[in-house]
C-alpha cells in the first residue's frame, strides 16, 4: 500500500514539494484553505512575475540573511535550473536588463495553469477550502469550509508549506504557529515593506512622486542606488526593501531607525556645492532647479534641512549628500511583501525535518530566512520545497 503524504499549502514551496514526490509511488494530498492555489504567487505576477535573478550564484546566495543555510539548495536549484523548469512547462523565460528573470509573457497565470495541469496528471489530489485546525504527531484535523465538517486523517509524512504572515487575505495567516512550540519560532517582522516618517503638511503635493536615482544606506552598510517613492506614510520602493535588514538590525540593538540618503550619488560634494552657489538676481528656487534640485528632492530638502542652511551652498551640499531620516517604523506586517522570522534553523534537521516531530517537514516562507525582492524569495521557496520533499523521501525509505 502506498504511503500517504499531506502537503499543507498550495503555494510555490508546497507545489514544488508535490512535484518532487510525484515521481514516486506515494498517495499525495495537497490541502489549501483558499478556493484555488498560489494566490500570493498570482498577485506577485500581476505586474510581471519576477521568478529569479540571473546574477552569479555566489553573489546570489549572499542576498539571504541565512546564506550559509540556504546556499546548498539555492545553488542546486538556481536561476538556470528554474529557467529550464519553466521551458519544460512550455513557458519561455526572459532575462531583463537588471538580471531579473521573468516569463516572456510576464504573467504568473499561464505558468501556474501549466504547472497545476502537470501535477494533476501525476495523480496528485488537491483539496481546496480545507483549513487545517490541528496537527498532532502524524494526524491532521481539517475543517472543510464547504461542508462545514471536521475530520481527522493520519499520514506517513506531512509537509508544512503554509507561508508567513504577510498578505494574510491570500492565505498565509500564520495560524500554523499554534501547532508548534513558541520557542521553535523566531517572531515575525515585516520585510520588503515601506518605512514610516511623519511628514508635515508641506509634503502632501509630492506624495506618490519618486526621488529619482538616489543612494541609500544604513550606518556603515552597503550603499544601493535606485528610486524611492514618497508616500503619505513615509518611503516605499525596492531600494527601501534592500535596506530593510540593516534597519531591523538597528531596532534589534535598541537603536532608533535611521536611513541615510545621497540625493545626487553621481556628483561630489564640491561639484554640487558649486552648482548651488547663489547667482546674482536668481531666486533660491531657480538656483536649486538649475542644480537639479527640484520636485520631490527639493521638497525633501526643505522638509529635513534647517532653513538657515539653505543659502550656505557648501553645507547644503554636504547635507544633501548625507541626508539622515529618523524613521518611526515599518508599515504593518500585513502590508509587507514578505516577512523576516519563522521556524528556527536549530529546531530542524538538515533535511528540514522538525526535530520535535520527525513526521513533519517544513519549507518556504514559514522558515526563518529573509531576502530582498528581485526573484530571491521565489527561488528560496522553490528550493526549500524541493529540499523538504527529498527529506521526506529519504525518511520514508528508512521507515
C-alpha positions as CSV (number, residue, x, y, z in Angstrom):
1,X,0.0,0.0,0.0
2,X,1.3,3.5,-0.9
3,X,2.4,5.7,1.9
4,X,0.3,8.8,2.4
5,X,1.8,12.3,2.4
6,X,0.0,15.6,3.2
7,X,1.3,18.9,1.9
8,X,-0.4,21.8,3.7
9,X,-0.3,24.9,1.5
10,X,-0.6,25.2,-2.3
11,X,1.9,28.0,-2.8
12,X,5.2,27.7,-4.7
13,X,7.0,25.8,-2.0
14,X,4.2,23.3,-1.5
15,X,3.7,22.8,-5.2
16,X,7.4,22.2,-5.8
17,X,7.4,19.6,-2.9
18,X,4.5,17.9,-4.6
19,X,6.3,17.9,-7.9
20,X,9.3,16.1,-6.4
21,X,7.3,13.5,-4.6
22,X,5.0,12.8,-7.6
23,X,8.0,10.9,-9.1
24,X,7.5,8.1,-6.5
25,X,4.7,5.7,-5.6
26,X,3.1,7.9,-2.9
27,X,-0.5,8.8,-2.2
28,X,-0.2,12.6,-2.3
29,X,-2.7,15.1,-0.9
30,X,-2.3,18.9,-1.2
31,X,-4.5,20.9,1.2
32,X,-5.3,24.6,0.7
33,X,-7.7,26.7,2.7
34,X,-8.4,29.1,-0.2
35,X,-10.6,28.2,-3.2
36,X,-7.6,28.0,-5.5
37,X,-3.8,27.5,-5.5
38,X,-0.9,30.0,-5.2
39,X,-2.9,33.2,-4.7
40,X,0.1,35.3,-3.5
41,X,2.1,33.9,-6.4
42,X,-0.6,35.2,-8.8
43,X,-0.8,38.5,-7.1
44,X,3.0,38.9,-7.4
45,X,2.7,38.2,-11.1
46,X,0.1,40.9,-11.8
47,X,2.8,43.4,-12.5
48,X,5.3,41.0,-14.0
49,X,6.3,37.8,-12.3
50,X,10.0,38.1,-11.2
51,X,10.7,34.5,-10.6
52,X,14.5,34.5,-10.1
53,X,17.7,36.5,-10.8
54,X,20.5,35.7,-13.2
55,X,23.4,37.2,-11.2
56,X,26.3,34.8,-10.4
57,X,25.2,32.3,-7.9
58,X,27.9,33.1,-5.3
59,X,26.6,36.7,-5.3
60,X,23.0,35.5,-5.4
61,X,23.2,33.5,-2.2
62,X,24.6,36.4,-0.3
63,X,21.3,38.2,-0.7
64,X,19.8,35.9,2.0
65,X,20.3,36.7,5.7
66,X,20.7,32.9,6.2
67,X,23.1,32.4,3.2
68,X,25.0,29.5,4.7
69,X,21.8,27.6,5.5
70,X,20.1,28.1,2.1
71,X,23.2,28.0,0.0
72,X,23.3,24.2,-0.9
73,X,19.6,24.3,-2.0
74,X,19.7,27.6,-3.8
75,X,22.9,26.6,-5.7
76,X,21.3,23.2,-6.7
77,X,18.0,24.8,-7.9
78,X,19.3,28.1,-9.1
79,X,18.1,30.6,-11.8
80,X,19.4,28.4,-14.6
81,X,17.5,25.4,-13.2
82,X,14.4,27.5,-12.8
83,X,14.6,28.7,-16.4
84,X,14.9,25.1,-17.7
85,X,12.0,24.1,-15.5
86,X,9.9,26.9,-17.0
87,X,10.7,25.7,-20.5
88,X,9.6,22.2,-19.6
89,X,6.2,23.7,-18.7
90,X,6.1,25.5,-22.1
91,X,6.9,28.9,-20.6
92,X,9.8,30.8,-22.2
93,X,12.0,32.7,-19.7
94,X,13.2,36.2,-20.3
95,X,16.1,38.0,-18.5
96,X,15.6,41.7,-18.1
97,X,18.4,44.4,-18.2
98,X,18.7,44.3,-14.4
99,X,19.3,40.5,-14.4
100,X,15.8,39.6,-13.1
101,X,14.2,36.5,-14.7
102,X,10.6,36.7,-15.9
103,X,8.3,34.6,-18.0
104,X,8.2,36.2,-21.5
105,X,4.5,36.8,-21.1
106,X,5.4,38.5,-17.7
107,X,2.2,36.9,-16.1
108,X,2.0,34.3,-13.4
109,X,-1.3,32.7,-14.5
110,X,-0.1,30.8,-17.7
111,X,2.8,29.3,-15.8
112,X,0.6,28.3,-12.8
113,X,-2.0,26.7,-15.1
114,X,0.6,24.6,-16.9
115,X,2.2,23.6,-13.6
116,X,-1.1,22.6,-11.9
117,X,-2.1,20.6,-15.0
118,X,1.1,18.7,-14.9
119,X,0.8,18.0,-11.2
120,X,-2.8,16.8,-11.6
121,X,-1.7,14.5,-14.4
122,X,0.7,12.9,-12.0
123,X,-2.2,11.8,-9.7
124,X,-1.8,14.5,-7.0
125,X,-5.1,15.1,-5.2
126,X,-5.9,18.7,-4.4
127,X,-8.3,19.6,-1.6
128,X,-9.3,23.3,-1.7
129,X,-11.2,25.1,1.0
130,X,-9.7,22.7,3.6
131,X,-8.4,24.5,6.6
132,X,-6.0,22.6,9.0
133,X,-7.1,23.3,12.6
134,X,-4.8,20.9,14.5
135,X,-1.6,19.0,14.0
136,X,-0.8,16.2,16.4
137,X,2.2,13.9,15.6
138,X,1.1,12.4,12.2
139,X,-2.5,13.4,12.4
140,X,-4.1,16.5,10.8
141,X,-7.5,17.8,11.8
142,X,-9.3,19.5,8.9
143,X,-12.2,21.9,8.7
144,X,-13.9,21.6,5.4
145,X,-15.1,25.1,4.6
146,X,-17.6,23.8,2.0
147,X,-19.4,21.1,4.1
148,X,-18.6,22.8,7.5
149,X,-17.4,19.4,8.8
150,X,-14.4,18.4,10.8
151,X,-12.4,15.3,10.2
152,X,-9.0,13.9,11.2
153,X,-6.7,11.9,9.0
154,X,-3.4,10.1,9.5
155,X,-0.3,10.5,7.2
156,X,3.1,8.8,7.0
157,X,4.6,12.3,6.5
158,X,3.4,15.9,6.5
159,X,5.0,18.9,4.7
160,X,4.0,22.3,6.0
161,X,4.3,25.0,3.3
162,X,1.9,27.5,5.0
163,X,3.7,30.8,4.3
164,X,4.5,33.5,6.7
165,X,2.1,36.2,7.9
166,X,2.0,38.9,5.2
167,X,-0.9,39.2,2.8
168,X,-3.0,37.1,5.1
169,X,-6.1,37.5,2.9
170,X,-4.3,35.5,0.3
171,X,-3.9,32.5,2.6
172,X,-0.8,33.0,4.7
173,X,-2.4,33.9,8.0
174,X,0.2,32.3,10.3
175,X,-2.4,30.1,12.1
176,X,0.1,27.3,11.9
177,X,2.2,28.9,14.7
178,X,-0.2,27.4,17.2
179,X,0.8,23.9,16.1
180,X,4.4,24.4,17.2
181,X,6.2,25.3,20.4
182,X,6.6,29.1,20.7
183,X,10.4,28.6,21.3
184,X,10.7,26.9,17.9
185,X,9.7,30.2,16.1
186,X,11.6,33.4,15.7
187,X,8.9,36.2,15.9
188,X,7.9,37.6,12.5
189,X,8.8,41.1,11.4
190,X,7.8,43.0,8.3
191,X,10.3,42.7,5.4
192,X,10.2,44.2,2.0
193,X,7.9,46.8,3.4
194,X,7.6,50.6,3.3
195,X,9.0,52.7,6.2
196,X,7.2,55.4,8.1
197,X,8.0,59.1,8.7
198,X,5.6,61.8,9.9
199,X,5.7,64.3,7.1
200,X,4.5,67.8,7.6
201,X,1.5,69.1,5.6
202,X,4.1,70.8,3.3
203,X,4.9,67.4,1.7
204,X,1.4,66.5,0.6
205,X,1.8,67.8,-3.0
206,X,4.7,65.3,-3.6
207,X,3.0,62.2,-2.2
208,X,3.4,59.5,-4.9
209,X,6.3,61.2,-6.6
210,X,9.7,59.5,-6.9
211,X,13.1,60.5,-5.7
212,X,15.0,59.5,-8.9
213,X,18.4,57.9,-8.7
214,X,19.4,58.3,-5.1
215,X,21.7,56.2,-2.9
216,X,20.5,54.7,0.4
217,X,22.4,53.1,3.2
218,X,22.1,52.2,6.9
219,X,25.1,53.2,9.1
220,X,28.2,51.5,7.7
221,X,26.2,49.2,5.4
222,X,26.3,48.8,1.7
223,X,25.0,51.8,-0.4
224,X,22.4,50.9,-3.0
225,X,21.2,53.1,-5.8
226,X,17.7,53.4,-7.3
227,X,14.5,55.3,-6.9
228,X,12.3,55.9,-3.8
229,X,8.7,56.9,-3.8
230,X,7.5,59.4,-1.2
231,X,4.2,58.2,0.1
232,X,1.7,59.6,2.6
233,X,3.2,57.4,5.4
234,X,6.9,57.7,4.5
235,X,9.0,56.0,1.9
236,X,8.5,52.9,-0.3
237,X,10.4,51.1,-3.1
238,X,12.7,48.2,-3.8
239,X,15.6,50.4,-2.7
240,X,14.0,50.7,0.7
241,X,13.4,46.9,0.8
242,X,17.2,46.3,0.3
243,X,18.0,48.3,3.4
244,X,15.4,46.5,5.5
245,X,17.8,44.1,7.1
246,X,20.0,46.9,8.3
247,X,17.0,48.9,9.6
248,X,15.7,45.8,11.5
249,X,19.2,45.3,13.0
250,X,19.0,48.9,14.4
251,X,15.8,48.0,16.1
252,X,17.2,44.7,17.4
253,X,20.1,46.6,19.0
254,X,17.7,49.0,20.7
255,X,18.6,51.9,18.4
256,X,16.3,54.2,16.5
257,X,15.7,53.5,12.9
258,X,17.7,55.9,10.7
259,X,18.1,55.8,6.9
260,X,20.8,57.9,5.1
261,X,20.3,59.2,1.6
262,X,22.5,60.8,-1.0
263,X,20.2,62.6,-3.4
264,X,23.0,63.1,-6.1
265,X,25.2,60.0,-5.9
266,X,26.9,60.8,-9.2
267,X,28.3,64.1,-8.0
268,X,30.8,65.0,-5.4
269,X,30.1,67.4,-2.6
270,X,32.3,70.0,-4.3
271,X,30.5,69.7,-7.6
272,X,27.1,70.0,-6.1
273,X,28.2,73.0,-3.9
274,X,29.4,74.8,-6.9
275,X,26.0,74.4,-8.6
276,X,24.2,75.5,-5.5
277,X,26.1,78.8,-5.2
278,X,23.5,81.6,-5.4
279,X,23.8,83.7,-8.5
280,X,23.0,87.4,-8.8
281,X,19.4,88.2,-9.1
282,X,18.5,84.5,-9.0
283,X,15.9,83.2,-6.7
284,X,16.8,80.2,-4.4
285,X,14.2,78.1,-6.2
286,X,15.8,78.9,-9.6
287,X,19.3,78.1,-8.3
288,X,18.1,74.8,-6.9
289,X,16.3,73.9,-10.1
290,X,19.3,74.6,-12.3
291,X,21.3,72.3,-9.9
292,X,18.8,69.6,-10.4
293,X,17.2,70.0,-7.0
294,X,13.5,70.2,-7.8
295,X,10.2,68.4,-7.3
296,X,10.3,65.7,-4.7
297,X,14.0,66.1,-4.0
298,X,13.6,69.9,-3.3
299,X,10.6,69.2,-1.1
300,X,12.6,66.6,0.9
301,X,15.4,69.0,1.4
302,X,13.0,71.8,2.6
303,X,11.4,69.2,5.0
304,X,14.6,67.9,6.5
305,X,17.3,70.6,6.3
306,X,17.2,73.7,8.5
307,X,16.2,76.8,6.6
308,X,19.3,78.6,8.0
309,X,21.5,76.3,5.8
310,X,19.7,76.8,2.5
311,X,21.9,79.7,1.5
312,X,25.2,78.0,2.5
313,X,26.0,76.1,-0.6
314,X,28.8,74.1,0.9
315,X,26.9,73.0,3.9
316,X,23.7,72.4,2.0
317,X,25.7,70.1,-0.5
318,X,27.0,68.1,2.5
319,X,23.5,67.7,3.9
320,X,22.1,66.6,0.5
321,X,24.9,64.0,0.1
322,X,24.2,62.6,3.6
323,X,20.6,63.3,4.4
324,X,19.6,61.4,7.6
325,X,15.9,60.5,8.0
326,X,14.8,59.3,11.5
327,X,12.2,56.7,10.7
328,X,9.4,55.7,13.1
329,X,9.0,52.1,12.0
330,X,7.9,49.7,9.2
331,X,4.5,49.5,7.7
332,X,2.2,46.9,9.2
333,X,3.3,43.3,8.6
334,X,0.0,42.6,6.7
335,X,1.2,45.1,4.0
336,X,4.7,43.6,3.8
337,X,5.7,41.7,0.6
338,X,7.4,39.1,2.9
339,X,8.5,38.5,6.5
340,X,11.7,38.0,8.4
341,X,11.4,35.4,11.2
342,X,9.8,32.0,11.2
343,X,10.7,28.4,12.3
344,X,14.3,28.4,13.5
345,X,17.1,26.6,11.8
346,X,18.2,24.8,15.0
347,X,14.9,23.1,15.5
348,X,15.1,21.4,12.1
349,X,17.3,18.7,10.7
350,X,19.5,19.2,7.6
351,X,16.5,17.7,5.7
352,X,14.1,20.4,7.1
353,X,12.6,17.8,9.4
354,X,11.1,19.1,12.7
355,X,13.2,17.6,15.5
356,X,10.2,17.6,17.9
357,X,8.0,15.7,15.4
358,X,10.0,13.7,12.8
359,X,7.0,13.1,10.6
360,X,6.8,16.8,9.9
361,X,8.9,18.7,7.4
362,X,8.8,22.5,6.7
363,X,9.6,24.7,3.7
364,X,9.1,28.1,2.1
365,X,8.5,31.4,3.9
366,X,7.5,29.9,7.2
367,X,11.2,29.2,7.8
368,X,13.4,31.8,9.4
369,X,15.2,33.4,6.4
370,X,14.8,36.7,4.6
371,X,15.8,38.2,1.3
372,X,15.0,41.3,-0.8
373,X,12.7,41.2,-3.7
374,X,14.2,40.5,-7.1
375,X,13.4,36.8,-7.5
376,X,15.2,35.7,-4.4
377,X,12.0,35.0,-2.4
378,X,10.5,32.7,-5.0
379,X,13.9,30.9,-5.7
380,X,14.2,30.0,-2.0
381,X,10.6,28.9,-1.8
382,X,11.1,26.6,-4.8
383,X,14.5,25.3,-3.4
384,X,13.3,24.6,0.2
385,X,10.2,23.0,-1.2
386,X,12.3,20.5,-3.2
387,X,14.7,20.0,-0.3
388,X,11.9,19.2,2.2
389,X,10.4,16.7,-0.3
390,X,13.7,15.0,-0.7
391,X,13.9,14.8,3.1
392,X,10.5,13.2,3.2
393,X,11.5,10.6,0.6
394,X,14.7,9.7,2.5
395,X,12.7,9.4,5.7
396,X,10.0,7.2,4.3
397,X,12.5,4.9,2.6
398,X,14.1,4.3,6.0
399,X,10.7,3.8,7.8
